[in-house]
Amino acid sequence: MQKINYNLKMEEIIKENKKKGLRPKLLLQVCCAPCSTAVVERLREDFAIDMFYYNPNIYPESEIGKRVETLRNFKSDFNLSGSIILPENDKKDFAKVLALRKDDKEGGRACFECYRLRLEETAKYAKENSYDYFSTTLSISPHKNSQWLNEIGRNLEEKYQIAYLYSDFKKKNGYKRSIDLSKEYDLYRQDYCGCIFSYKEMLDRKKEI
């Protein structure tokens, strides 16, 4: 099956909104400040963005605090006008995915379910609070499957009747730009995805060095 160019699809959406003179409201699920940098830089002129920090996968608990604090600092330093929304990150929400992940490697089916969990909560909140679009920063990472993310987004768009902003933010050197901005703003940049298994895999990698 031919892969869809989701970056081009996003650019077409933006172009159509500009023709209509629109600057829609976007609820953007964010995993961390470094991944958010290049994404909000690219979208801020075309969307009114609120950042939605829903990540019940994050381990340990102290890591959530680090990532949220870094996100707040970046928002202030980057002069972003939108809000950071902090829903409850209940570990029980992640329990089923965690059970799958113990027998899986990063990038497997458990990660697909983790994407879906976070995006579905974003879609529900966006629908309930009258946003025009929902999306996620996750596709900026070369370790995240953008085809999966956009497939999930499309299905949730239909389920909740709210537009999904298709994207592949790693395109156009997005990932490199996120690294450059992270250095420029001196952001805490974690070296694992988030869950307890990716945390342990990170520790194992460091032992091998």
Stockholm file with secondary structure:
# STOCKHOLM 1.0

chainA/1-209         MQKINYNLKMEEIIKENKKKGLRPKLLLQVCCAPCSTAVVERLREDFAIDMFYYNPNIYPESEIGKRVETLRNFKSDFNLSGSIILPENDKKDFAKVLALRKDDKEGGRACFECYRLRLEETAKYAKENSYDYFSTTLSISPHKNSQWLNEIGRNLEEKYQIAYLYSDFKKKNGYKRSIDLSKEYDLYRQDYCGCIFSYKEMLDRKKEI
#=GR chainA/1-209 SS CCCCCHHHHHHHHHHHHHHTTCCCEEEEECSCHHHHHHHHHHHTTTCEEEEECCCTTCSSHHHHHHHHHHHHHHHHHTTCCSCEECCCCCGGGGHHHHHHHTTSCTTSHHHHHHHHHHHHHHHHHHHHTTCSEEEESGGGSTTSCHHHHHHHHHHHHHHHTCEECCCCTTTTTHHHHHHHHHHHTTCCCCSSCSSHHHHHHHHHHHHHC
#=GC SS_cons         CCCCCHHHHHHHHHHHHHHTTCCCEEEEECSCHHHHHHHHHHHTTTCEEEEECCCTTCSSHHHHHHHHHHHHHHHHHTTCCSCEECCCCCGGGGHHHHHHHTTSCTTSHHHHHHHHHHHHHHHHHHHHTTCSEEEESGGGSTTSCHHHHHHHHHHHHHHHTCEECCCCTTTTTHHHHHHHHHHHTTCCCCSSCSSHHHHHHHHHHHHHC
//
